[in-house]
Amino acid sequence: MTYPTATKNTMLDALTFTLASLHTAFPGTTGTNEVTGGAPAYAQKSITINAASGGSRALNAGVTFDVPATTVRWVGFWNAGTFLACAPNGGGAPKNFMAVPSTDLIYSASHGYSDTNKIVFFNGTPPTGLTEGTVYFVRDAATDTFKVAATSGGAAIDLTGSASFGCVVCGITEDVYGSQGTHTLSTASVGIPD
């Protein structure tokens, strides 16, 4: 099902986002795997999200987090203590896709991915053979299709079933901190894919 842009904007504008968080692994629907520790200590940051436009809402201004030695993979969005949504670190745009289990191909029109790009599937059950929120690598990329590997340059994963409605694919950036540092969230958005 595809929603008209005006409907997407209305749904998104009904949400109140007040805080952003950083996560070391997929936060799921509750905000798990949040970064902890450090000196100065990591803490969620207050944010302002612009009104919806084009089916998404974007961060109004960047925020900087103190982080310990860790790897940042996901960004979370909250309304006070209630977890609302997450997005892969790096600000990529989620894309709709279709799995073709007979060929292990993922079809996503003009996806823009290249071999070895890191991607994740989330917002629903991914194709059988994949796990929601796990980082995978693109292989055999063509204009509208690609396969998925568990490691860079690794063998294509055998897809044995289709994804649930609403599951999307998105590029992800893994920012690794070997010691105490700062992580700047300069762009981020929450949206409803086409």
Secondary structure, DSSP 8 states (H G I E B T S, - for coil): ----HHHHHHHHHT----EEEEESS--TTTT-SB---TTTT---EE--B---BTTEEEBSS-EEEEE-SEEE-EEEEEETTEEEEEEETT----B--EEETTTTEEE-TT----TT-EEEEESS--STT--TT--EEEES--SSEEEEESSTT--B----S---TT-EEEE---EEESSSEEEEE---EEE---
